[in-house]
Every structure is written in structure tokens, then in C-alpha cells.
């Protein structure tokens, strides 16, 4: 049994956890279950910044972005599916760390046209880096409609911060991306959970999907699942949540039929 489940200790440990969550030491932690993104945001500490479109988020991964086992399923499918000159729409690709790292490992990497979709603060910084570092075939946008007609939509560890489910967003496009490579998405067995995450510069509402929600929604749009995998990050738990005891990180590859 987890010590956090012991009735005599649970209230004390939960209070200590809540206090830590609201400090810099709580960076990366989750807290609470909420009925909506708005309710989760309202639970942040008074005066805290809400969401990724906040000063400080644009450099958040500069010192600790690295490629490891969690990336290799996505790299495998990118290598297998992409043709020279293909266009990748990178959902939540931040300032281009993934693009620059993956290009070095993909045989067609230097020919790929990589467009990152992110919030305005991050896009401004990414655009500045492209200009000052003369980075080629890398661009940034805040406009999701740019995903229309992309060869691949790639999303790694980003869908959980978007209030709109991906199938709903894709349904609005004139031409859907041919392939979807989705990696590092947290899921639970049953109904979705909305929680709150401390990301350091801000607090972000955070959706943990029901395990079948994304595949079912994409199949309804005409996508066929080619592959799925459990990410090397493994399993996690939303602290002090009965429904969030079994959070599993998953990835998928889909093709438009």
C-alpha cells in the first residue's frame, strides 16, 4: 500500500503536498481534480500566471531537453513514413528543440520543412532564434489551420495542455494531415481527468484523457491506427486522486484512409 493511502497519515501528507505544490519546489507536480480547465485555473495560487503563454516559458527546456528512450517510437515512424521535403506540423514543438534534435537522427532530416505550432510567447522566441541563428526549414505559427495538408502532424507531450481535443481541432481543417504521430500522452482507464500542473513560471490546466478517447475520436474522422506503444516514462499517479491511480503514458501512429 502507498503510504499516502493510510487513513491516519493521508490528511497530513495531502496538506504538505498541497503546500509544496504552490512553491517552486512543486515544479512539474499535479494537483486536484476539476470539472473544467477554467475550474483548474481558478485553483492556482492567487496572482500566479496561468498557461504556457507566459514570460519565462520560452526558455523552459533550454537546459534540460534531451533525446532518450521515449523519443524512439516517434523517430521510428518519422523515418519510415517521411519522404524528402515533407512538411511536419509540430503541435506544441516549443522553440524547435525537437526539430533540431530529430533532424540529426533522421536520414531525410535536413530536407524536412518543420513548422511549430505553439503559444505566442514561445512562437516569438522561436522566430527570433530562426532569424539570429540562420536556421533553415524551421518556422513557427500560432494558427492551427496551418496543419491543413501537412504530411505529418507530430505532437509529443503537448496535447494535454490544449483545452480542445485533437479530433475536434482536426475536424475543422479543409485538408487533414496524412499521418499523425502522437507521443507521450497521459491517459487513465475511464473518464478524463482535468488537473492543474505547476510548470515553474506558471500553472497550467492539464487534461489526462480516457484511454480510448483519442483513438476513437480519430477513427471517427477517418484515421486508421497503424501502431500504439506505452512510453518509456511508464506509469504515474495523480496524487490523492482515486480515479488517477493508474496514469499510463501512450503514443500512437495514425494514417488517414
C-alpha positions as CSV (number, residue, x, y, z in Angstrom):
1,X,0.0,0.0,0.0
2,X,1.1,3.5,-0.8
3,X,1.8,5.4,2.4
4,X,-0.3,8.3,1.1
5,X,-3.4,5.9,1.3
6,X,-3.0,5.3,5.1
7,X,-6.1,6.9,6.7
8,X,-4.2,8.2,9.7
9,X,-1.5,9.9,7.5
10,X,-3.4,10.9,4.4
11,X,-4.8,14.3,5.6
12,X,-1.3,15.4,6.9
13,X,0.5,14.3,3.8
14,X,-2.1,15.8,1.5
15,X,-1.8,19.2,3.2
16,X,2.0,19.0,3.0
17,X,1.8,18.1,-0.7
18,X,-0.6,21.0,-1.4
19,X,1.7,23.5,0.3
20,X,4.7,22.2,-1.7
21,X,2.7,22.3,-5.0
22,X,2.3,26.0,-4.5
23,X,6.0,26.7,-4.2
24,X,8.9,26.5,-6.7
25,X,9.7,23.0,-5.3
26,X,6.5,21.8,-6.7
27,X,7.5,22.3,-10.3
28,X,6.3,19.5,-12.5
29,X,3.7,18.3,-9.9
30,X,0.0,17.8,-10.5
31,X,-2.8,18.7,-8.0
32,X,-6.5,18.2,-7.8
33,X,-9.4,17.0,-10.0
34,X,-11.6,19.7,-11.6
35,X,-14.7,19.8,-13.9
36,X,-13.1,22.1,-16.5
37,X,-10.0,23.9,-17.5
38,X,-11.5,27.1,-16.1
39,X,-12.0,25.5,-12.7
40,X,-8.5,24.2,-12.6
41,X,-7.1,27.6,-13.4
42,X,-9.1,29.1,-10.6
43,X,-7.4,26.8,-8.2
44,X,-3.9,28.2,-8.9
45,X,-2.3,30.4,-6.2
46,X,-3.5,34.0,-6.1
47,X,-1.6,36.1,-8.6
48,X,0.0,33.2,-10.4
49,X,0.4,33.2,-14.1
50,X,-1.9,30.8,-16.0
51,X,-0.9,28.8,-19.1
52,X,2.1,28.5,-21.3
53,X,1.6,31.9,-22.9
54,X,3.6,33.4,-20.1
55,X,7.0,35.1,-19.8
56,X,9.6,32.5,-18.8
57,X,8.1,29.5,-20.6
58,X,10.0,30.3,-23.8
59,X,13.3,29.2,-22.2
60,X,11.9,26.4,-20.0
61,X,13.5,23.5,-21.8
62,X,16.8,25.1,-22.9
63,X,18.8,23.4,-20.1
64,X,17.2,20.0,-19.9
65,X,15.9,19.0,-23.2
66,X,17.4,15.7,-24.4
67,X,16.6,12.7,-26.6
68,X,16.1,9.4,-24.7
69,X,14.0,6.2,-25.0
70,X,10.7,8.0,-25.0
71,X,11.5,9.6,-28.4
72,X,12.5,6.5,-30.4
73,X,9.0,5.2,-31.3
74,X,8.2,8.6,-32.9
75,X,11.6,8.7,-34.6
76,X,11.0,5.2,-36.0
77,X,7.7,6.2,-37.6
78,X,9.1,9.5,-38.9
79,X,12.0,7.7,-40.5
80,X,9.6,5.1,-42.0
81,X,6.9,7.4,-43.3
82,X,8.5,10.7,-44.4
83,X,9.7,11.5,-47.9
84,X,12.4,14.1,-48.7
85,X,10.9,17.6,-48.4
86,X,7.9,16.5,-46.4
87,X,6.1,19.1,-44.2
88,X,5.8,18.4,-40.5
89,X,3.4,20.3,-38.3
90,X,4.7,20.1,-34.8
91,X,1.9,20.6,-32.3
92,X,3.5,22.2,-29.2
93,X,7.0,21.9,-30.5
94,X,8.2,24.8,-28.3
95,X,11.2,26.8,-29.7
96,X,12.3,24.0,-32.0
97,X,14.3,21.7,-29.7
98,X,12.6,18.6,-31.1
99,X,13.1,19.6,-34.7
100,X,16.8,20.4,-34.3
101,X,17.4,17.2,-32.4
102,X,15.3,14.8,-34.6
103,X,16.8,16.2,-37.8
104,X,20.2,14.9,-36.8
105,X,18.9,11.4,-36.4
106,X,16.6,11.2,-39.5
107,X,18.1,10.2,-42.8
108,X,16.0,12.8,-44.6
109,X,16.2,15.2,-41.7
110,X,17.9,18.2,-43.4
111,X,15.3,18.2,-46.2
112,X,12.2,18.4,-43.9
113,X,10.1,21.5,-43.6
114,X,9.3,21.8,-40.0
115,X,6.5,24.2,-38.7
116,X,6.0,24.5,-35.0
117,X,2.6,25.4,-33.6
118,X,2.7,26.9,-30.1
119,X,1.6,29.9,-28.0
120,X,2.5,33.5,-28.9
121,X,5.3,33.9,-26.3
122,X,7.1,30.7,-27.4
123,X,6.5,31.4,-31.1
124,X,8.1,34.9,-30.8
125,X,11.2,33.4,-29.2
126,X,11.4,30.6,-31.8
127,X,11.1,33.1,-34.6
128,X,13.8,35.2,-33.1
129,X,16.1,32.2,-32.9
130,X,15.5,31.3,-36.5
131,X,16.5,34.8,-37.6
132,X,19.6,35.1,-35.4
133,X,20.9,31.6,-35.8
134,X,20.1,31.2,-39.5
135,X,18.1,28.0,-39.0
136,X,16.7,26.7,-42.3
137,X,13.3,25.0,-42.9
138,X,12.0,25.8,-39.5
139,X,9.1,28.2,-38.9
140,X,6.6,29.0,-36.2
141,X,2.9,29.7,-36.1
142,X,0.0,30.3,-33.6
143,X,-2.5,29.4,-36.3
144,X,-3.7,25.7,-36.1
145,X,-5.2,25.9,-39.6
146,X,-1.7,25.7,-40.9
147,X,-1.9,22.0,-40.1
148,X,-4.1,21.6,-43.2
149,X,-2.5,19.4,-45.7
150,X,0.6,18.6,-43.7
151,X,2.3,15.3,-44.4
152,X,2.7,14.6,-40.6
153,X,1.2,16.2,-37.5
154,X,3.6,15.4,-34.6
155,X,2.6,16.0,-31.0
156,X,4.9,15.0,-28.1
157,X,3.8,15.8,-24.6
158,X,1.6,18.7,-25.7
159,X,-2.0,17.6,-26.2
160,X,-2.7,17.6,-22.5
161,X,-2.3,21.4,-22.3
162,X,-4.8,22.1,-25.1
163,X,-8.4,22.6,-24.0
164,X,-9.8,21.4,-27.3
165,X,-9.4,17.6,-28.0
166,X,-7.3,17.0,-31.1
167,X,-10.1,15.3,-33.1
168,X,-12.3,18.4,-32.7
169,X,-9.4,20.6,-33.9
170,X,-8.7,18.3,-36.9
171,X,-12.4,18.3,-37.9
172,X,-12.2,22.0,-38.7
173,X,-9.4,21.6,-41.2
174,X,-10.0,21.8,-45.0
175,X,-7.5,19.0,-45.5
176,X,-6.4,16.7,-42.7
177,X,-2.8,15.7,-42.2
178,X,-2.0,12.4,-43.8
179,X,-0.2,10.9,-40.8
180,X,-0.4,11.6,-37.1
181,X,2.4,10.7,-34.7
182,X,1.4,11.3,-31.1
183,X,3.7,10.6,-28.3
184,X,3.9,11.0,-24.5
185,X,0.2,11.5,-23.8
186,X,-1.1,10.7,-20.3
187,X,-4.2,8.5,-20.1
188,X,-6.4,6.9,-17.5
189,X,-8.7,3.8,-18.0
190,X,-12.0,5.6,-17.8
191,X,-13.3,9.2,-17.9
192,X,-10.9,12.0,-18.4
193,X,-9.5,14.0,-15.5
194,X,-8.6,17.7,-15.6
195,X,-5.9,18.6,-13.1
196,X,-3.5,21.5,-12.6
197,X,0.3,21.4,-13.1
198,X,3.0,23.6,-11.7
199,X,5.4,24.3,-14.7
200,X,7.5,26.8,-12.8
201,X,6.8,30.2,-14.5
202,X,3.0,29.4,-14.5
203,X,0.3,26.9,-13.6
204,X,-1.4,25.0,-16.4
205,X,-4.8,23.2,-16.6
206,X,-3.9,19.7,-17.7
207,X,-6.1,17.0,-19.3
208,X,-5.5,13.3,-18.7
209,X,-7.5,11.6,-21.4
210,X,-9.6,8.5,-21.1
211,X,-7.5,5.8,-22.7
212,X,-9.9,5.2,-25.7
213,X,-10.9,8.8,-26.2
214,X,-8.2,9.9,-28.7
215,X,-8.1,6.7,-30.8
216,X,-11.9,6.6,-31.0
217,X,-12.2,10.3,-31.9
218,X,-9.6,9.9,-34.7
219,X,-11.1,6.8,-36.2
220,X,-14.4,8.7,-36.5
221,X,-12.5,11.2,-38.7
222,X,-11.3,8.5,-41.0
223,X,-7.9,7.7,-39.4
224,X,-6.6,4.2,-39.2
225,X,-4.4,3.2,-36.2
226,X,-1.1,1.8,-37.5
227,X,0.7,1.4,-34.2
228,X,0.5,2.2,-30.5
229,X,3.0,2.0,-27.6
230,X,3.5,2.6,-24.0
231,X,6.0,5.3,-23.5
232,X,9.2,4.7,-21.5
233,X,8.1,7.2,-18.9
234,X,5.9,4.4,-17.8
235,X,3.2,4.7,-15.3
236,X,2.4,7.5,-12.9
237,X,-0.2,8.6,-10.4
238,X,-2.2,11.8,-9.8
239,X,-1.6,12.3,-6.0
240,X,-4.6,11.9,-3.7
241,X,-6.9,11.1,-6.6
242,X,-8.8,7.7,-6.6
243,X,-9.5,8.0,-10.3
244,X,-6.0,9.0,-11.1
245,X,-4.2,6.0,-9.6
246,X,-3.1,4.5,-12.9
247,X,-1.9,7.1,-15.4
248,X,-0.2,5.5,-18.4
249,X,1.8,7.4,-21.0
250,X,0.9,6.3,-24.5
251,X,1.8,7.0,-28.1
252,X,0.1,6.2,-31.5
253,X,0.7,6.4,-35.2
254,X,-2.4,7.0,-37.4
255,X,-2.9,7.2,-41.2
256,X,-5.7,9.0,-43.0
257,X,-7.6,6.4,-45.0
